[in-house]
Amino acid sequence: MRRIITRLLLSWALVGPWMGMPMAWGQELRLEVVPVVNGGALRLNEPLSVAMAAQVTRLDCLLSGLALQRQDGRWVESRDWFAYLSVAAGRLTAKGSGIPVGDYKGIRFRIGVDEATNKSDPNRYAPEHALNPQVNGLHWGWQGGYIFMALEGRLPDGGFSYHIANAAQLMTVELPVEFRGGRPLTVALELDVQRVLAGIDFAKDGTSTHSRAGDVLAAKLKANIEHAFRVRSVDYDVYQTPAFASAPAPLPAGTHALTPAMTQRFPEVTLPADNPLTQEGVALGRQLFHDRRLSGNGTQSCASCHDETHAFADGRRFSPGAEQQAGTRNAMPLFNLAWQQSFFWDGRAATLREQVLMPIQDKREMHETLPNVIAKLSADEECTTAFARAFGSAGITSERIAKALEQFLLTLVSQESRFDRAARKVAELTESERRGLRLFVTEFDPKRGLRGADCFHCHGGTLFTSQQFANNGLGLSSDDLGRMAVTQNAADRGKFKTPSLRNVARTAPYMHDGRFATLEEVVEHYSGGVQRTDTLDPNLAKHPEGGIQFTTQEKADLVAFLKTLTDEGFTGTAAATTAAR
């Protein structure tokens, strides 16, 4: 379900005599609401359960008055905080500018707006404001006032339309939840739709309400809604809504959207518009990634050379082919591919969708043809059903194979290392790790009193890669051209794609040819093993002839820091399943 973030600025005050006192400001707050049925995500236009044939077609609401409860019981209230949520639009996330530093034990908000706001002129709100009628579609128009929650749907013999509104139906949700302010925070809440409709008999209670005075059904729904929320999770991070290069294609019939949880600390990501991620497509891609029928002799799958325990790299120096053919490259790890601008060590594939089909057809790798793969998969009824489920119609093609693999691989997001937690102030680095970080991000410029390792030039930013191709001073044979083999430009001789250093402690051996078995060997290379050639990266060529010559302590500190980049919980299963937020 695609999330559209409501951007709201929060100001806060303590209730009581502390109201208006200056406060220390914290980081961003996200409130995510996930409508659920039977423990799973609500799916519009589908029966709620086997026993309940009702289908929800619309669930929209307005939130206001966000407040947080300190451990001492006092409430910190927001001023002028409003949010519009809509299941159909995928608009289920409200954003605040931050929360005051401190420890908290509860959260509270209203569904609806106060009487003064309800009677005010709705046209005064900015075009993107949650209370702008053109944004929310919940204003009564000439009658005045807002609908606080609109729950509409179909029944076997008709439909229902429940509109909760007016001062008497202003709802308050209060939930216990422990968290600490002053850092990025996402609080995910579940809204149980079955609990909203608990005890409602469409035949007896009626199929519509507009919350008029004395409306018993509206009062019953209000009580249900106030108790239909529960806390799902607390994450000390905030997540972005992926953009698209163009208007995204509609989802295939019968599929359900999936939005990977991609931290906002990463650069804004752009996903392929013609291949929207779905639960069914990602599941098919994961299945194909482990399917040995993609190789000529049925002995090798993508996972054979991309082991999730090695961050989807290969612990061997060279990955043998399906027929034990000798390889020449170390398998690159597979994560954060949505940000990649080219693929393979020499960048010969411009897109992920292009890349995934190349190992299948490579004689040194899986050694198969695409027509043969299609024929084998088409002979499997379970497989043909999975393709039909993922793409909304029957048929297996090479394009669909590539799209399914692309969908799965795009969900492999690694973003939760100890370094990330330390950056968000929920973990701490050791003194050695901090020294290693300082070396990593500091220039080597003795004339200006700077003694660093210069790592950040090629491995800077939150992705820990420049995405560029560089000659890093390895001794190479005359036929190991690197990027030049693709561009035919002599200036690219010996240049290879700069890999991300995330999970680097799990992706040994290192370099394009796996020549270094340990991180210590890698650091030793940059300390004094760099070989000078005409295409050596300038950030290495500026170093003294004998290299930087790190001390023993500096080498240990750099390795210690690099190990903090390991995402201990990163696996293919976790990445894909927790991505559906």
PEHU-V655985 format. One line per field, one symbol per residue. ss: DSSP state (H for helix, E for strand, L for the rest). psi: psi as a letter, one per 20 degrees, with the letter a starting at -180 (. if undefined). burial: # if it has 16 or more other ideal C-beta (glycine too) atoms within 10 Angstrom, else .. A space follows every 50 residues. Layout:
ss: ???
psi: ???
burial: ???
This chain:
ss: LLLLEEELLLEEEELLLLLLLLLLLLLLEEEEEEEEELLEELLLLLELLL LLLLEEEEEEEEEEEEEEEELLLLEEEEELLEEEEELLLLELEEEELLLL LEEEEEEEEEELLLHHHHHLLHHHLLLLLLLLHHHHLLELHHHLLEEEEE EEEEELLEEEEEEEELHHHLEEEEEEEEEEELLLEEEEEEEEHHHHLLLL LHHHHLLEELLLLLLHHHHHHHHHHHLLEEEEEEELLLEELLEELLLLLL LLLLLLELLLLEELLLLLLEELLLLLLEHHHHHHHHHHHLLHHHLLLLLL LHHHHLEHHHLLELLLLLLLLLLLLLLLLLLLLLLLHHHLLLELLLLLEL LHHHHHHHHHHLLLLLLLLHHHHHHHHHLLHHHHHHHHHHHLLLLLLHHH HHHHHHHHHHLLLLLLLHHHHHHLLLLLLLHHHHHHHHHHHLLLEHHHLE LLLLLHHHHLLLLLLLLLEEELLLLLLLLLLELHHHHLLHHHLLEEELLL LLLHHHLLLELLLLLELLHHHHHHHHHHHLLLLLLELHHHHLLLLLLLLL LHHHHHHHHHHHHLLLLLLLLHHHHHHLLLL
psi: oppppooqppqqqppbiipiqqqpqbaqppoppopqpkirppoqkqqhrh ioiqppipoqrpqrlpqpprhjiqpoqqplpqqpqpghiknjpqqqirqq qrpqjrqqrqoaqrgghhiroiiiqqhjqhjphhghkjqicihqrqpgpo oqaqrhkcrqoooprqhhjpqppppppprprjrqppopqpoohhhhjpjp ohgghrjqqklrpjohgghghghgghjiqqpgrppmrqqroqrqhapqqq qqpjrpqpoqooqiiqqpqpqphjmppqghggggggghhjoiiiqhjkip rhihinphikkkapiqgppqrhkkqpriqppqqnqkihiqirqrhjkiph qhhgghighhiphidilrqghggggghhiohhghghghhhjjrqpprhgh gggggggghhinpojlrhgghhhjkjrqqrhghhghggggjpqomhhjkp naijhhghkrriikqijrpqokkqoqrhjnhchhhghkphijpjpqpoqq ipkhiijqrrrhjkhphrhhhghhgigjjppprhjpphihhiqqhjahmq rgggghggggghiijpnhjorgghhhhihn.
burial: ###.##.#.#.###........#..############...##.....#.. ...###..############....####..#######.#.########## .#.#.##.#####...##...#..#...####..##.###....###### ###......#.#####..###.#...#.###################..# .#....#.#.#...#.##.###.##..##..#..########.....#.. ##..############..#.##..###############.#.####...# ########.#####..######....#.############.######.#. .##.###.##...#####.#..##.##.....#..######....#...# ########################.#..#...#####.##...#...... #########..######.######.#...#####.##....######### ##############.#..#..##.###..#....###.##..#...##.# ...##############..###..##.####
